[in-house]
Amino acid sequence: MLSILKEKWLWILILGLILVMLGSLLIVYCIILLPFPLNTIALVALIVLWGVASGYREWLKKEKEKELG
């Protein structure tokens, strides 16, 4: 167990996961702190951008499948 805790990759992975969680919580907190019309606009923009990114990812998958046959 001690040898695993001394591994550098483990701590890089743990730090990365913590940063991802804190980053998303910070974004949500900042959206909540905005005044009424701005927080609604920011939330809708976040949802739309999330959908665009997801659609783009799916499009890239289909293009790669076409290339492979």
ROTIMAR-483106 format. One line per 3 residues: their letters; for each residue x, y, z of N, C-alpha, C, O. Coordinates in nm, 3 decimals, always signed. Layout:
N
a> X/Y/Z/X/Y/Z/X/Y/Z/X/Y/Z ~ ...
! end
This chain:
69
mls> +0.082/-0.118/+0.000/+0.000/+0.000/+0.000/+0.087/+0.126/+0.000/+0.056/+0.224/-0.067 ~ +0.193/+0.123/+0.073/+0.282/+0.239/+0.081/+0.347/+0.267/-0.054/+0.369/+0.383/-0.088 ~ +0.379/+0.163/-0.129/+0.443/+0.185/-0.259/+0.347/+0.251/-0.358/+0.389/+0.330/-0.442
ilk> +0.219/+0.220/-0.347/+0.120/+0.283/-0.436/+0.106/+0.432/-0.401/+0.094/+0.516/-0.490 ~ +0.106/+0.463/-0.272/+0.091/+0.602/-0.229/+0.211/+0.689/-0.267/+0.200/+0.811/-0.270 ~ +0.325/+0.627/-0.296/+0.444/+0.701/-0.335/+0.450/+0.728/-0.485/+0.536/+0.802/-0.531
ekw> +0.357/+0.669/-0.562/+0.359/+0.685/-0.707/+0.315/+0.827/-0.746/+0.217/+0.879/-0.695 ~ +0.391/+0.886/-0.837/+0.363/+1.023/-0.880/+0.234/+1.031/-0.962/+0.158/+1.126/-0.947 ~ +0.207/+0.932/-1.048/+0.089/+0.935/-1.133/-0.040/+0.933/-1.053/-0.140/+0.990/-1.094
lwi> -0.037/+0.865/-0.937/-0.157/+0.860/-0.853/-0.194/+0.998/-0.802/-0.311/+1.036/-0.804 ~ -0.095/+1.073/-0.757/-0.122/+1.206/-0.703/-0.157/+1.305/-0.813/-0.235/+1.397/-0.790 ~ -0.101/+1.287/-0.932/-0.140/+1.371/-1.046/-0.286/+1.344/-1.082/-0.361/+1.437/-1.110
lil> -0.325/+1.218/-1.081/-0.464/+1.181/-1.110/-0.560/+1.235/-1.005/-0.664/+1.290/-1.038 ~ -0.525/+1.221/-0.880/-0.610/+1.272/-0.771/-0.622/+1.424/-0.780/-0.732/+1.477/-0.765 ~ -0.512/+1.493/-0.803/-0.515/+1.638/-0.816/-0.598/+1.682/-0.936/-0.673/+1.780/-0.928
gli> -0.586/+1.611/-1.046/-0.665/+1.644/-1.165/-0.813/+1.626/-1.141/-0.893/+1.709/-1.183 ~ -0.851/+1.519/-1.074/-0.993/+1.497/-1.043/-1.048/+1.603/-0.949/-1.161/+1.649/-0.965 ~ -0.968/+1.641/-0.850/-1.012/+1.747/-0.758/-1.029/+1.878/-0.832/-1.125/+1.951/-0.808
lvm> -0.937/+1.911/-0.923/-0.947/+2.035/-0.999/-1.069/+2.035/-1.090/-1.134/+2.139/-1.106 ~ -1.102/+1.922/-1.151/-1.221/+1.913/-1.235/-1.346/+1.936/-1.152/-1.436/+2.009/-1.194 ~ -1.352/+1.875/-1.035/-1.470/+1.892/-0.949/-1.481/+2.035/-0.899/-1.589/+2.093/-0.902
lgs> -1.371/+2.093/-0.855/-1.375/+2.230/-0.805/-1.404/+2.330/-0.916/-1.471/+2.431/-0.894 ~ -1.353/+2.303/-1.034/-1.379/+2.392/-1.147/-1.526/+2.397/-1.183/-1.581/+2.505/-1.206 ~ -1.590/+2.281/-1.188/-1.733/+2.280/-1.221/-1.815/+2.343/-1.109/-1.912/+2.414/-1.137
lli> -1.779/+2.319/-0.985/-1.849/+2.382/-0.874/-1.831/+2.534/-0.876/-1.925/+2.608/-0.844 ~ -1.714/+2.580/-0.914/-1.688/+2.723/-0.922/-1.773/+2.787/-1.032/-1.826/+2.896/-1.014 ~ -1.786/+2.720/-1.146/-1.869/+2.771/-1.255/-2.014/+2.781/-1.211/-2.079/+2.882/-1.236
vyc> -2.065/+2.678/-1.146/-2.203/+2.680/-1.098/-2.221/+2.791/-0.994/-2.321/+2.862/-0.997 ~ -2.127/+2.805/-0.905/-2.135/+2.909/-0.802/-2.136/+3.049/-0.864/-2.211/+3.136/-0.821 ~ -2.052/+3.070/-0.965/-2.048/+3.200/-1.032/-2.179/+3.228/-1.105/-2.225/+3.343/-1.106
iil> -2.240/+3.126/-1.164/-2.369/+3.145/-1.231/-2.476/+3.181/-1.129/-2.561/+3.266/-1.155 ~ -2.472/+3.117/-1.013/-2.571/+3.145/-0.910/-2.555/+3.287/-0.857/-2.654/+3.352/-0.824 ~ -2.433/+3.337/-0.849/-2.408/+3.471/-0.795/-2.451/+3.583/-0.889/-2.468/+3.697/-0.846
lpf> -2.467/+3.553/-1.018/-2.506/+3.657/-1.112/-2.647/+3.707/-1.083/-2.729/+3.632/-1.030 ~ -2.676/+3.833/-1.116/-2.813/+3.882/-1.097/-2.911/+3.810/-1.191/-2.869/+3.741/-1.284 ~ -3.041/+3.827/-1.165/-3.144/+3.746/-1.228/-3.135/+3.730/-1.379/-3.124/+3.616/-1.425
pln> -3.137/+3.834/-1.459/-3.141/+3.803/-1.602/-3.010/+3.741/-1.653/-3.012/+3.662/-1.747 ~ -2.899/+3.776/-1.591/-2.770/+3.725/-1.639/-2.750/+3.578/-1.604/-2.692/+3.503/-1.683 ~ -2.797/+3.535/-1.487/-2.777/+3.394/-1.452/-2.862/+3.304/-1.540/-2.821/+3.192/-1.571
tia> -2.979/+3.348/-1.581/-3.061/+3.269/-1.672/-2.996/+3.260/-1.809/-2.993/+3.153/-1.870 ~ -2.945/+3.372/-1.857/-2.877/+3.373/-1.987/-2.753/+3.284/-1.983/-2.728/+3.209/-2.077 ~ -2.676/+3.292/-1.876/-2.555/+3.210/-1.864/-2.590/+3.061/-1.858/-2.520/+2.979/-1.917
lva> -2.696/+3.027/-1.788/-2.736/+2.887/-1.780/-2.782/+2.834/-1.915/-2.746/+2.723/-1.953 ~ -2.861/+2.912/-1.986/-2.907/+2.869/-2.119/-2.788/+2.858/-2.214/-2.781/+2.763/-2.292 ~ -2.696/+2.952/-2.208/-2.577/+2.947/-2.294/-2.492/+2.824/-2.261/-2.439/+2.760/-2.352
liv> -2.480/+2.790/-2.134/-2.404/+2.672/-2.095/-2.469/+2.545/-2.150/-2.400/+2.457/-2.200 ~ -2.600/+2.537/-2.141/-2.671/+2.419/-2.192/-2.658/+2.409/-2.343/-2.636/+2.300/-2.397 ~ -2.671/+2.522/-2.413/-2.659/+2.522/-2.559/-2.518/+2.482/-2.602/-2.501/+2.400/-2.691
lwg> -2.417/+2.541/-2.537/-2.279/+2.506/-2.572/-2.246/+2.361/-2.542/-2.170/+2.298/-2.615 ~ -2.304/+2.307/-2.435/-2.285/+2.167/-2.402/-2.344/+2.079/-2.513/-2.284/+1.979/-2.553 ~ -2.461/+2.117/-2.562/-2.523/+2.043/-2.672/-2.444/+2.052/-2.801/-2.432/+1.953/-2.873
vas> -2.389/+2.169/-2.830/-2.308/+2.186/-2.950/-2.182/+2.100/-2.942/-2.145/+2.034/-3.039 ~ -2.117/+2.099/-2.828/-1.996/+2.018/-2.811/-2.028/+1.870/-2.823/-1.951/+1.795/-2.883 ~ -2.140/+1.828/-2.768/-2.180/+1.688/-2.778/-2.211/+1.649/-2.922/-2.171/+1.543/-2.969
gyr> -2.282/+1.737/-2.992/-2.312/+1.709/-3.133/-2.187/+1.704/-3.218/-2.176/+1.620/-3.307 ~ -2.094/+1.792/-3.191/-1.968/+1.792/-3.266/-1.890/+1.663/-3.241/-1.831/+1.606/-3.333 ~ -1.890/+1.617/-3.117/-1.821/+1.492/-3.085/-1.883/+1.375/-3.160/-1.812/+1.290/-3.214
ewl> -2.017/+1.370/-3.164/-2.085/+1.263/-3.236/-2.055/+1.271/-3.385/-2.037/+1.168/-3.450 ~ -2.051/+1.392/-3.439/-2.020/+1.409/-3.581/-1.879/+1.360/-3.612/-1.856/+1.295/-3.714 ~ -1.784/+1.390/-3.523/-1.647/+1.342/-3.543/-1.640/+1.190/-3.539/-1.566/+1.130/-3.616
kke> -1.717/+1.127/-3.451/-1.720/+0.981/-3.444/-1.771/+0.923/-3.574/-1.715/+0.825/-3.624 ~ -1.877/+0.981/-3.630/-1.933/+0.931/-3.756/-1.835/+0.948/-3.870/-1.822/+0.860/-3.955 ~ -1.765/+1.061/-3.873/-1.665/+1.084/-3.977/-1.551/+0.984/-3.968/-1.501/+0.936/-4.069
kek> -1.509/+0.952/-3.846/-1.402/+0.854/-3.828/-1.448/+0.716/-3.871/-1.370/+0.640/-3.929 ~ -1.575/+0.682/-3.842/-1.628/+0.553/-3.885/-1.635/+0.543/-4.036/-1.610/+0.436/-4.092 ~ -1.667/+0.653/-4.103/-1.669/+0.654/-4.249/-1.531/+0.632/-4.305/-1.515/+0.559/-4.404
elg> -1.429/+0.693/-4.244/-1.292/+0.675/-4.291/-1.244/+0.531/-4.275/-1.173/+0.479/-4.361 ~ -1.282/+0.469/-4.165/-1.236/+0.332/-4.139/-1.311/+0.227/-4.220/-1.264/+0.115/-4.238 ~ -1.426/+0.264/-4.269/-1.495/+0.168/-4.355/-1.625/+0.136/-4.298/-1.699/+0.056/-4.355
! end
